[in-house]
Amino acid sequence: MRRLVAMENVFAPGGALERALDDSGDGFEPRREQAALAAAVERALATGEHLVAEAGTGVGKSLAYLVPALESGQRVVVATATKALQEQLLAKDVPIAAAAVGRDVDVRVLKGRANYVCRRQLQGFQPFLMAEGRDARAWEAMQDWLGSTETGDRAELRLEPSDALWAELAVGPDRCSGRRCAFHSAC
């Protein structure tokens, strides 16, 4: 139980989380529910038990699971419902949690296939079928972008194509031929 007390101290006024938040320019507000969730996550990580937790808006769930996860030193996977939360975790919450526990962390963002352009689809696409406007401009921007992107991640695009256009150009399970594709080495 010694680590549990230490985790509760991290979330207490004057604790490591408050210092990390102050350093990041964000204010700290002690939240009993956040500390309790962090203790439950820590206990689950220590015992190998499964944990299903629910907390309302404003509890500070992200830091409540990130701090004990990083403190444990274990490899963890965090799945998010939205890309916006994924970006928030990467840009803001993970650095704060890492500072609170005093660890450098290696973070990777994993996305599904539908977030990446299929170079074969892009090459074979018939742009004359597009109406003028946003998609025509997006198509032209994608042609330039394709020469500079290393990943083909839709999030890199400055001009967002419509969902209908992206559906025609994205990697899909029925389209990807893997190593047999002429563009495999560029994927």
PyRosetta script that sets phi, psi and omega in degrees:
from pyrosetta import init, pose_from_sequence

init()
pose = pose_from_sequence("MRRLVAMENVFAPGGALERALDDSGDGFEPRREQAALAAAVERALATGEHLVAEAGTGVGKSLAYLVPALESGQRVVVATATKALQEQLLAKDVPIAAAAVGRDVDVRVLKGRANYVCRRQLQGFQPFLMAEGRDARAWEAMQDWLGSTETGDRAELRLEPSDALWAELAVGPDRCSGRRCAFHSAC")
pose.set_psi(1, -6.7)
pose.set_omega(1, -178.3)
pose.set_phi(2, -60.4)
pose.set_psi(2, -42.9)
pose.set_omega(2, -179.7)
pose.set_phi(3, -66.0)
pose.set_psi(3, -34.5)
pose.set_omega(3, 178.0)
pose.set_phi(4, -59.8)
pose.set_psi(4, -44.6)
pose.set_omega(4, 177.9)
pose.set_phi(5, -63.2)
pose.set_psi(5, -41.1)
pose.set_omega(5, 178.9)
pose.set_phi(6, -61.8)
pose.set_psi(6, -40.6)
pose.set_omega(6, 179.3)
pose.set_phi(7, -65.3)
pose.set_psi(7, -41.9)
pose.set_omega(7, 177.6)
pose.set_phi(8, -61.9)
pose.set_psi(8, -33.7)
pose.set_omega(8, 177.6)
pose.set_phi(9, -68.7)
pose.set_psi(9, -32.9)
pose.set_omega(9, 178.0)
pose.set_phi(10, -59.9)
pose.set_psi(10, -37.8)
pose.set_omega(10, -176.7)
pose.set_phi(11, -92.7)
pose.set_psi(11, 1.0)
pose.set_omega(11, -178.9)
pose.set_phi(12, -82.8)
pose.set_psi(12, 159.0)
pose.set_omega(12, 173.7)
pose.set_phi(13, -55.2)
pose.set_psi(13, 133.6)
pose.set_omega(13, -178.5)
pose.set_phi(14, 82.5)
pose.set_psi(14, 0.4)
pose.set_omega(14, -178.4)
pose.set_phi(15, -81.3)
pose.set_psi(15, -177.8)
pose.set_omega(15, -176.1)
pose.set_phi(16, -62.2)
pose.set_psi(16, -34.7)
pose.set_omega(16, 179.5)
pose.set_phi(17, -67.4)
pose.set_psi(17, -40.8)
pose.set_omega(17, 177.9)
pose.set_phi(18, -61.3)
pose.set_psi(18, -42.5)
pose.set_omega(18, 179.0)
pose.set_phi(19, -63.8)
pose.set_psi(19, -42.3)
pose.set_omega(19, 179.8)
pose.set_phi(20, -65.1)
pose.set_psi(20, -41.1)
pose.set_omega(20, 178.7)
pose.set_phi(21, -67.4)
pose.set_psi(21, -39.6)
pose.set_omega(21, 177.1)
pose.set_phi(22, -62.2)
pose.set_psi(22, -41.5)
pose.set_omega(22, 179.2)
pose.set_phi(23, -65.0)
pose.set_psi(23, -30.4)
pose.set_omega(23, -178.7)
pose.set_phi(24, -85.2)
pose.set_psi(24, -7.7)
pose.set_omega(24, -178.9)
pose.set_phi(25, 93.0)
pose.set_psi(25, -2.7)
pose.set_omega(25, 177.2)
pose.set_phi(26, -93.7)
pose.set_psi(26, 149.0)
pose.set_omega(26, 178.7)
pose.set_phi(27, -85.3)
pose.set_psi(27, 156.6)
pose.set_omega(27, 178.8)
pose.set_phi(28, -107.4)
pose.set_psi(28, 136.5)
pose.set_omega(28, 175.0)
pose.set_phi(29, -133.9)
pose.set_psi(29, 114.0)
pose.set_omega(29, -179.4)
pose.set_phi(30, -62.8)
pose.set_psi(30, 134.0)
pose.set_omega(30, -179.3)
pose.set_phi(31, -130.1)
pose.set_psi(31, 117.4)
pose.set_omega(31, -177.8)
pose.set_phi(32, -58.6)
pose.set_psi(32, -42.9)
pose.set_omega(32, -179.0)
pose.set_phi(33, -63.4)
pose.set_psi(33, -37.4)
pose.set_omega(33, 179.4)
pose.set_phi(34, -65.2)
pose.set_psi(34, -45.3)
pose.set_omega(34, 179.0)
pose.set_phi(35, -63.7)
pose.set_psi(35, -39.3)
pose.set_omega(35, 179.4)
pose.set_phi(36, -66.3)
pose.set_psi(36, -41.0)
pose.set_omega(36, 177.8)
pose.set_phi(37, -65.0)
pose.set_psi(37, -42.5)
pose.set_omega(37, 178.3)
pose.set_phi(38, -60.6)
pose.set_psi(38, -41.4)
pose.set_omega(38, 178.7)
pose.set_phi(39, -64.4)
pose.set_psi(39, -39.6)
pose.set_omega(39, 178.7)
pose.set_phi(40, -66.3)
pose.set_psi(40, -41.0)
pose.set_omega(40, 177.5)
pose.set_phi(41, -64.2)
pose.set_psi(41, -44.2)
pose.set_omega(41, 179.4)
pose.set_phi(42, -60.1)
pose.set_psi(42, -44.7)
pose.set_omega(42, -180.0)
pose.set_phi(43, -62.0)
pose.set_psi(43, -44.1)
pose.set_omega(43, 179.6)
pose.set_phi(44, -62.8)
pose.set_psi(44, -41.5)
pose.set_omega(44, 178.2)
pose.set_phi(45, -65.6)
pose.set_psi(45, -38.7)
pose.set_omega(45, -178.3)
pose.set_phi(46, -71.0)
pose.set_psi(46, -34.1)
pose.set_omega(46, -175.6)
pose.set_phi(47, -98.7)
pose.set_psi(47, -12.6)
pose.set_omega(47, -177.5)
pose.set_phi(48, 78.7)
pose.set_psi(48, 10.2)
pose.set_omega(48, 179.1)
pose.set_phi(49, -80.5)
pose.set_psi(49, 157.1)
pose.set_omega(49, 175.9)
pose.set_phi(50, -81.4)
pose.set_psi(50, 149.3)
pose.set_omega(50, 178.3)
pose.set_phi(51, -136.3)
pose.set_psi(51, 128.5)
pose.set_omega(51, 170.0)
pose.set_phi(52, -116.3)
pose.set_psi(52, 121.4)
pose.set_omega(52, -176.2)
pose.set_phi(53, -131.3)
pose.set_psi(53, 148.4)
pose.set_omega(53, 177.8)
pose.set_phi(54, -134.8)
pose.set_psi(54, 138.4)
pose.set_omega(54, 178.5)
pose.set_phi(55, -148.7)
pose.set_psi(55, 149.8)
pose.set_omega(55, -176.7)
pose.set_phi(56, -74.8)
pose.set_psi(56, 174.7)
pose.set_omega(56, 176.7)
pose.set_phi(57, -61.8)
pose.set_psi(57, 137.6)
pose.set_omega(57, 175.8)
pose.set_phi(58, 88.9)
pose.set_psi(58, 1.3)
pose.set_omega(58, -179.9)
pose.set_phi(59, -75.6)
pose.set_psi(59, -31.2)
pose.set_omega(59, -175.9)
pose.set_phi(60, 92.5)
pose.set_psi(60, 44.5)
pose.set_omega(60, -175.9)
pose.set_phi(61, -60.1)
pose.set_psi(61, -43.0)
pose.set_omega(61, -175.6)
pose.set_phi(62, -56.3)
pose.set_psi(62, -51.0)
pose.set_omega(62, 179.5)
pose.set_phi(63, -69.4)
pose.set_psi(63, -29.8)
pose.set_omega(63, 179.8)
pose.set_phi(64, -65.4)
pose.set_psi(64, -31.1)
pose.set_omega(64, 176.1)
pose.set_phi(65, -97.3)
pose.set_psi(65, -29.0)
pose.set_omega(65, -179.1)
pose.set_phi(66, -70.2)
pose.set_psi(66, -44.0)
pose.set_omega(66, -176.7)
pose.set_phi(67, -59.3)
pose.set_psi(67, -53.1)
pose.set_omega(67, 179.1)
pose.set_phi(68, -66.6)
pose.set_psi(68, -32.1)
pose.set_omega(68, 178.1)
pose.set_phi(69, -63.7)
pose.set_psi(69, -45.2)
pose.set_omega(69, 179.2)
pose.set_phi(70, -69.8)
pose.set_psi(70, -37.8)
pose.set_omega(70, 178.8)
pose.set_phi(71, -62.6)
pose.set_psi(71, -33.5)
pose.set_omega(71, -178.0)
pose.set_phi(72, -67.6)
pose.set_psi(72, -24.8)
pose.set_omega(72, -177.8)
pose.set_phi(73, 77.6)
pose.set_psi(73, 0.7)
pose.set_omega(73, 179.9)
pose.set_phi(74, -81.7)
pose.set_psi(74, 157.0)
pose.set_omega(74, 172.6)
pose.set_phi(75, -78.0)
pose.set_psi(75, 129.2)
pose.set_omega(75, -179.2)
pose.set_phi(76, -129.0)
pose.set_psi(76, 155.1)
pose.set_omega(76, 174.6)
pose.set_phi(77, -116.9)
pose.set_psi(77, 129.9)
pose.set_omega(77, 176.1)
pose.set_phi(78, -115.3)
pose.set_psi(78, 117.7)
pose.set_omega(78, 177.3)
pose.set_phi(79, -100.3)
pose.set_psi(79, 135.4)
pose.set_omega(79, -179.4)
pose.set_phi(80, -118.1)
pose.set_psi(80, 155.7)
pose.set_omega(80, 178.7)
pose.set_phi(81, -81.7)
pose.set_psi(81, -23.2)
pose.set_omega(81, -176.8)
pose.set_phi(82, -133.7)
pose.set_psi(82, 154.3)
pose.set_omega(82, 175.0)
pose.set_phi(83, -69.5)
pose.set_psi(83, -30.0)
pose.set_omega(83, 178.6)
pose.set_phi(84, -61.8)
pose.set_psi(84, -43.2)
pose.set_omega(84, 177.6)
pose.set_phi(85, -67.4)
pose.set_psi(85, -37.5)
pose.set_omega(85, 177.1)
pose.set_phi(86, -58.2)
pose.set_psi(86, -45.8)
pose.set_omega(86, 179.2)
pose.set_phi(87, -66.9)
pose.set_psi(87, -38.2)
pose.set_omega(87, 177.6)
pose.set_phi(88, -62.6)
pose.set_psi(88, -42.8)
pose.set_omega(88, 178.8)
pose.set_phi(89, -61.5)
pose.set_psi(89, -46.8)
pose.set_omega(89, -176.7)
pose.set_phi(90, -66.2)
pose.set_psi(90, -45.4)
pose.set_omega(90, -173.8)
pose.set_phi(91, -83.3)
pose.set_psi(91, -28.9)
pose.set_omega(91, -171.0)
pose.set_phi(92, -124.4)
pose.set_psi(92, -58.8)
pose.set_omega(92, -169.2)
pose.set_phi(93, -70.6)
pose.set_psi(93, -42.2)
pose.set_omega(93, 179.5)
pose.set_phi(94, -63.4)
pose.set_psi(94, -45.5)
pose.set_omega(94, 177.2)
pose.set_phi(95, -60.5)
pose.set_psi(95, -37.6)
pose.set_omega(95, 178.3)
pose.set_phi(96, -66.5)
pose.set_psi(96, -46.2)
pose.set_omega(96, 179.7)
pose.set_phi(97, -62.6)
pose.set_psi(97, -41.0)
pose.set_omega(97, 179.1)
pose.set_phi(98, -63.5)
pose.set_psi(98, -40.3)
pose.set_omega(98, 177.6)
pose.set_phi(99, -65.7)
pose.set_psi(99, -37.6)
pose.set_omega(99, -178.9)
pose.set_phi(100, -64.9)
pose.set_psi(100, -34.0)
pose.set_omega(100, -179.4)
pose.set_phi(101, -100.0)
pose.set_psi(101, -3.1)
pose.set_omega(101, 177.2)
pose.set_phi(102, 68.9)
pose.set_psi(102, 40.0)
pose.set_omega(102, -179.6)
pose.set_phi(103, -126.8)
pose.set_psi(103, 144.2)
pose.set_omega(103, 166.9)
pose.set_phi(104, -85.1)
pose.set_psi(104, 138.0)
pose.set_omega(104, -178.8)
pose.set_phi(105, -127.1)
pose.set_psi(105, 151.1)
pose.set_omega(105, 176.5)
pose.set_phi(106, -107.2)
pose.set_psi(106, 118.3)
pose.set_omega(106, -174.8)
pose.set_phi(107, -117.8)
pose.set_psi(107, 138.0)
pose.set_omega(107, 175.1)
pose.set_phi(108, -125.2)
pose.set_psi(108, 141.5)
pose.set_omega(108, 175.1)
pose.set_phi(109, -104.3)
pose.set_psi(109, 125.4)
pose.set_omega(109, 178.3)
pose.set_phi(110, -114.1)
pose.set_psi(110, 134.2)
pose.set_omega(110, 179.9)
pose.set_phi(111, -130.6)
pose.set_psi(111, 158.5)
pose.set_omega(111, 177.7)
pose.set_phi(112, -72.9)
pose.set_psi(112, 164.3)
pose.set_omega(112, -178.1)
pose.set_phi(113, -54.0)
pose.set_psi(113, -36.4)
pose.set_omega(113, -174.9)
pose.set_phi(114, -63.7)
pose.set_psi(114, -7.1)
pose.set_omega(114, 178.1)
pose.set_phi(115, -90.2)
pose.set_psi(115, -0.6)
pose.set_omega(115, -174.6)
pose.set_phi(116, -122.1)
pose.set_psi(116, 144.3)
pose.set_omega(116, 179.1)
pose.set_phi(117, -77.1)
pose.set_psi(117, 143.5)
pose.set_omega(117, 173.5)
pose.set_phi(118, -94.8)
pose.set_psi(118, 114.7)
pose.set_omega(118, -176.7)
pose.set_phi(119, -63.6)
pose.set_psi(119, -33.6)
pose.set_omega(119, 177.9)
pose.set_phi(120, -66.0)
pose.set_psi(120, -44.5)
pose.set_omega(120, 178.0)
pose.set_phi(121, -62.9)
pose.set_psi(121, -41.2)
pose.set_omega(121, -178.4)
pose.set_phi(122, -64.1)
pose.set_psi(122, -42.0)
pose.set_omega(122, -179.4)
pose.set_phi(123, -66.3)
pose.set_psi(123, -37.7)
pose.set_omega(123, -176.4)
pose.set_phi(124, -87.5)
pose.set_psi(124, -3.4)
pose.set_omega(124, -176.6)
pose.set_phi(125, -69.8)
pose.set_psi(125, 142.8)
pose.set_omega(125, -179.9)
pose.set_phi(126, -99.3)
pose.set_psi(126, 95.2)
pose.set_omega(126, -175.5)
pose.set_phi(127, -63.7)
pose.set_psi(127, -21.3)
pose.set_omega(127, -179.5)
pose.set_phi(128, -68.3)
pose.set_psi(128, -14.0)
pose.set_omega(128, 177.6)
pose.set_phi(129, -77.1)
pose.set_psi(129, -13.6)
pose.set_omega(129, -178.1)
pose.set_phi(130, -81.3)
pose.set_psi(130, 145.0)
pose.set_omega(130, 171.8)
pose.set_phi(131, -74.4)
pose.set_psi(131, 159.8)
pose.set_omega(131, 174.7)
pose.set_phi(132, -63.6)
pose.set_psi(132, 166.5)
pose.set_omega(132, 174.6)
pose.set_phi(133, 111.4)
pose.set_psi(133, -145.9)
pose.set_omega(133, -171.7)
pose.set_phi(134, -56.2)
pose.set_psi(134, -47.0)
pose.set_omega(134, -177.4)
pose.set_phi(135, -68.6)
pose.set_psi(135, -33.9)
pose.set_omega(135, 176.6)
pose.set_phi(136, -64.3)
pose.set_psi(136, -42.5)
pose.set_omega(136, 177.6)
pose.set_phi(137, -67.9)
pose.set_psi(137, -39.8)
pose.set_omega(137, 178.7)
pose.set_phi(138, -63.6)
pose.set_psi(138, -39.8)
pose.set_omega(138, 178.8)
pose.set_phi(139, -59.8)
pose.set_psi(139, -46.7)
pose.set_omega(139, 179.2)
pose.set_phi(140, -63.6)
pose.set_psi(140, -41.8)
pose.set_omega(140, 178.4)
pose.set_phi(141, -63.4)
pose.set_psi(141, -37.1)
pose.set_omega(141, 179.8)
pose.set_phi(142, -66.7)
pose.set_psi(142, -34.6)
pose.set_omega(142, 178.4)
pose.set_phi(143, -62.1)
pose.set_psi(143, -43.6)
pose.set_omega(143, 177.1)
pose.set_phi(144, -67.8)
pose.set_psi(144, -44.1)
pose.set_omega(144, -177.8)
pose.set_phi(145, -61.2)
pose.set_psi(145, -37.1)
pose.set_omega(145, -176.9)
pose.set_phi(146, -59.4)
pose.set_psi(146, -30.9)
pose.set_omega(146, 178.6)
pose.set_phi(147, -74.4)
pose.set_psi(147, -18.2)
pose.set_omega(147, -176.5)
pose.set_phi(148, -113.3)
pose.set_psi(148, -18.3)
pose.set_omega(148, -177.0)
pose.set_phi(149, -75.3)
pose.set_psi(149, 140.7)
pose.set_omega(149, 174.3)
pose.set_phi(150, -94.5)
pose.set_psi(150, -24.3)
pose.set_omega(150, -173.1)
pose.set_phi(151, -109.9)
pose.set_psi(151, -29.1)
pose.set_omega(151, -173.9)
pose.set_phi(152, 76.3)
pose.set_psi(152, 17.2)
pose.set_omega(152, -177.9)
pose.set_phi(153, -74.0)
pose.set_psi(153, 127.2)
pose.set_omega(153, 179.8)
pose.set_phi(154, -55.0)
pose.set_psi(154, -31.3)
pose.set_omega(154, -178.0)
pose.set_phi(155, -63.9)
pose.set_psi(155, -19.1)
pose.set_omega(155, 179.5)
pose.set_phi(156, -77.9)
pose.set_psi(156, -19.2)
pose.set_omega(156, -176.0)
pose.set_phi(157, -66.8)
pose.set_psi(157, 134.4)
pose.set_omega(157, 177.3)
pose.set_phi(158, -80.3)
pose.set_psi(158, -36.4)
pose.set_omega(158, -179.8)
pose.set_phi(159, -111.4)
pose.set_psi(159, 109.4)
pose.set_omega(159, -173.8)
pose.set_phi(160, -74.4)
pose.set_psi(160, 123.8)
pose.set_omega(160, 174.9)
pose.set_phi(161, -73.5)
pose.set_psi(161, 161.8)
pose.set_omega(161, 176.4)
pose.set_phi(162, -64.7)
pose.set_psi(162, 159.7)
pose.set_omega(162, 177.9)
pose.set_phi(163, -60.6)
pose.set_psi(163, -35.6)
pose.set_omega(163, -180.0)
pose.set_phi(164, -65.1)
pose.set_psi(164, -44.3)
pose.set_omega(164, 178.1)
pose.set_phi(165, -65.5)
pose.set_psi(165, -45.2)
pose.set_omega(165, -179.0)
pose.set_phi(166, -61.4)
pose.set_psi(166, -37.4)
pose.set_omega(166, 179.4)
pose.set_phi(167, -60.0)
pose.set_psi(167, -30.7)
pose.set_omega(167, 177.8)
pose.set_phi(168, -76.4)
pose.set_psi(168, -24.7)
pose.set_omega(168, -171.5)
pose.set_phi(169, -109.4)
pose.set_psi(169, -11.7)
pose.set_omega(169, -175.9)
pose.set_phi(170, -78.6)
pose.set_psi(170, 154.8)
pose.set_omega(170, 173.3)
pose.set_phi(171, -65.2)
pose.set_psi(171, 138.4)
pose.set_omega(171, 177.4)
pose.set_phi(172, -141.4)
pose.set_psi(172, 157.0)
pose.set_omega(172, -177.0)
pose.set_phi(173, -62.1)
pose.set_psi(173, -28.8)
pose.set_omega(173, 179.8)
pose.set_phi(174, -85.6)
pose.set_psi(174, -7.2)
pose.set_omega(174, -177.1)
pose.set_phi(175, -107.1)
pose.set_psi(175, -30.9)
pose.set_omega(175, -171.6)
pose.set_phi(176, -79.9)
pose.set_psi(176, 121.8)
pose.set_omega(176, 177.8)
pose.set_phi(177, -101.5)
pose.set_psi(177, 11.6)
pose.set_omega(177, 174.3)
pose.set_phi(178, 61.5)
pose.set_psi(178, -131.5)
pose.set_omega(178, -176.2)
pose.set_phi(179, -65.5)
pose.set_psi(179, -18.7)
pose.set_omega(179, 179.4)
pose.set_phi(180, -77.3)
pose.set_psi(180, -13.9)
pose.set_omega(180, -177.9)
pose.set_phi(181, -73.7)
pose.set_psi(181, 138.4)
pose.set_omega(181, 178.6)
pose.set_phi(182, -63.2)
pose.set_psi(182, -21.8)
pose.set_omega(182, -178.0)
pose.set_phi(183, -99.9)
pose.set_psi(183, 7.9)
pose.set_omega(183, -174.0)
pose.set_phi(184, -54.4)
pose.set_psi(184, -43.4)
pose.set_omega(184, -177.0)
pose.set_phi(185, -68.1)
pose.set_psi(185, -19.8)
pose.set_omega(185, 179.0)
pose.set_phi(186, -94.4)
pose.set_psi(186, -5.7)
pose.set_omega(186, -178.7)
pose.set_phi(187, -76.7)
pose.dump_pdb("model.pdb")
